[in-house]
């Protein structure tokens, strides 16, 4: 797993379509974080690729998350099939003619991340009405339909607006960028705050070391983020967790439920700290380092009360057993 902030979703559109299973295994071995699946119907875009049956056949070949990008006219008609095929996130286009909200709700109801993609000519404000229904904004920096196109620098500027749109989420909202992403453009989009870089032709370029390209693109994106948005400091790694409390199991579970209701994930691990009267040590409550400060500030009162509840529980337990 990558240790920095940026993540690479490998688009297999430019792979050998006659052997996609090999392509999936190859990008996984190269260290890609996700598989990006471009589904095209020949109507919404002037090209035709593969559908849910192909994705279903690929699903057993890797444990990497599948990000499905549906460039199709009627995603609502087929969304259940893509869910059943094993897609971890499903992104549809804001420019389709059919109602968007029911499809987004269906994706979320299935426990998958829901996304909206915008073409280079579409403004971020077109997504405002769906703000609380989406987990992903996919910014297209080429016209959708074919791989290998040139990067549109002006279109990439919409990453900033997309970040603002999802800023109300303490964790989990992602901005993806798709189109012309390579070692020449990674630092620029990283400096705009992108989370996921969709990389296709740059990985499958003959003569390139795919693993090196993945590492280089991630590193350049993180460098751009550091110098443009983080005062020159390396970004906080996405996979680093910090302890925010050490509590007895039942008290810790209650605090965890409160924090997770606010959209922040919590992991509870048995600690090496205080031994309780019931013979079980306290549990550490850990949150992603990215939201450590936010969590401590937002739930300061609840955390303080949890420590009081822990002391009261210990005293009550000891009085009963004495």
Buried (B, 14 or more C-beta within 10 A) or exposed (E): EBEBBBBBBBBBBBBEEEEBEEBBBBBBEBBBBBBBBBBBBEEBBEBEBBBBEBBBEBBEBBEBBBBBBBBBBBBBEBBBBBBEBBBBBBBBBBBBEEEBEEBBEBBBEBEBBBBBBBBBEBEBEEBEEBBEBBBBBBBBBBBBBBBBBEBBEEBBBBBBBBBEBBEEBBBBBBBBBBBBBBBEBBBBBBBBBBBBBBBBBBBBEEEBEBBEBBBBBBBBBBBBBBBBBBEEEEBBBBEEBBBBBBBBBEBBBBBBEBBEEBEBBBEBEEBEEEEBBBEEBBBBBBBBBBBBEBBBEBBEEBBEBBBEBBEEBBEEBEEEEE
